[in-house]
Amino acid sequence: GLSDHMVDIRRSRRLLFIACGTSYHSALATRQLLEELTEIPVMVELASDFLDRHTPVFRDDVAFFISQSGETADTLMALRYCKQNGALCVGITNTVGSTICRESNCGIHVNAGPEIGVASTK
């Protein structure tokens, strides 16, 4: 679980929040608060832009991947890219057992219930 990785998270160089759509907006909304509380730089990236730029990722980065379904293709590809580069990968999803949950080092389940229509569950 996430608690097993708290030492690594506290020692990280930066926190990366990578997502698409409303998940991206939820990360933008929390960036300032997280920087103030953790005193760690926080980057918020659209998954597609992150991949297009071949953003440098380091072993002491912690990357959070936010996806309601846990199956968003660009977010999943960014997770694989970060994992390949040695970052600690944390999935934040609303779907237990999703691909992002399975491929992350640890994760957080939002438990907001099923998404009906296009309304955001963040």
Secondary structure, 3 states (H helix, E strand, C coil): CHHHHHHHHHCCCEEEEEECHHHHHHHHHHHHHHHHHHCCCEEEEEHHHHHHCCCCCCCCEEEEEEECCCCCHHHHHHHHHHHHCCCEEEEEECCCCCHHHHHCCEEEECCCCCCCCCCCCC
